[in-house]
């Protein structure tokens, strides 16, 4: 019998628990076009990737770390 493949929900739960163990949380936030434009203007996001939500999220995380002196 082949190994069972975990369901997508089971995988999400596994990632959630792993993040919590490491003290990491996913926080949904609303981002305006103006905020993304500011990230592009500051050089945190290149215009070609400005619609890539993962890329923008990483840039916001990096900007927050700098603003909070967490680098």
C-alpha positions as CSV (number, residue, x, y, z in Angstrom):
1,X,0.0,0.0,0.0
2,X,1.5,3.4,-1.0
3,X,2.2,6.0,1.7
4,X,-0.7,8.4,2.2
5,X,-0.1,11.9,1.0
6,X,-1.1,14.6,3.6
7,X,-4.1,16.7,2.6
8,X,-3.4,20.4,1.9
9,X,-5.2,21.3,5.2
10,X,-2.9,18.9,7.1
11,X,0.2,20.5,5.4
12,X,-1.0,24.0,6.4
13,X,-1.5,22.9,9.9
14,X,1.9,21.3,10.0
15,X,3.5,24.6,8.8
16,X,1.5,26.6,11.3
17,X,2.7,24.5,14.2
18,X,6.3,24.6,13.0
19,X,6.1,28.4,12.8
20,X,4.6,28.7,16.2
21,X,7.4,26.5,17.6
22,X,9.9,29.0,16.2
23,X,8.0,32.0,17.5
24,X,6.9,33.1,14.0
25,X,3.4,34.2,13.2
26,X,1.6,35.0,9.9
27,X,-0.3,38.2,10.2
28,X,-2.7,39.3,7.4
29,X,-2.5,43.0,6.7
30,X,-4.1,45.2,4.1
31,X,-1.6,47.0,1.8
32,X,-2.5,49.9,-0.4
33,X,-1.2,50.7,-3.8
34,X,0.4,53.8,-2.3
35,X,2.3,51.6,0.2
36,X,3.6,49.4,-2.7
37,X,4.6,52.5,-4.6
38,X,6.5,53.7,-1.6
39,X,8.4,50.4,-1.4
40,X,9.2,50.7,-5.1
41,X,10.3,54.4,-4.7
42,X,12.6,53.4,-1.8
43,X,14.1,50.5,-3.8
44,X,12.7,47.8,-1.6
45,X,10.6,46.4,-4.4
46,X,11.4,46.5,-8.1
47,X,8.5,47.4,-10.3
48,X,8.6,44.1,-12.2
49,X,7.8,42.3,-8.9
50,X,5.3,44.8,-7.5
51,X,2.3,42.6,-8.1
52,X,4.0,39.5,-6.6
53,X,2.4,39.2,-3.1
54,X,5.1,37.0,-1.7
55,X,7.8,39.4,-2.9
56,X,6.0,42.4,-1.5
57,X,5.4,40.6,1.8
58,X,9.2,39.9,2.1
59,X,9.9,43.5,1.4
60,X,7.5,44.7,4.0
61,X,9.0,42.3,6.5
62,X,12.5,43.6,5.7
63,X,11.3,47.2,6.0
64,X,9.6,46.5,9.4
65,X,12.8,44.9,10.6
66,X,14.9,47.9,9.7
67,X,12.3,50.2,11.2
68,X,12.3,48.2,14.4
69,X,16.1,47.7,14.4
70,X,15.7,43.9,14.2
71,X,18.2,43.3,11.4
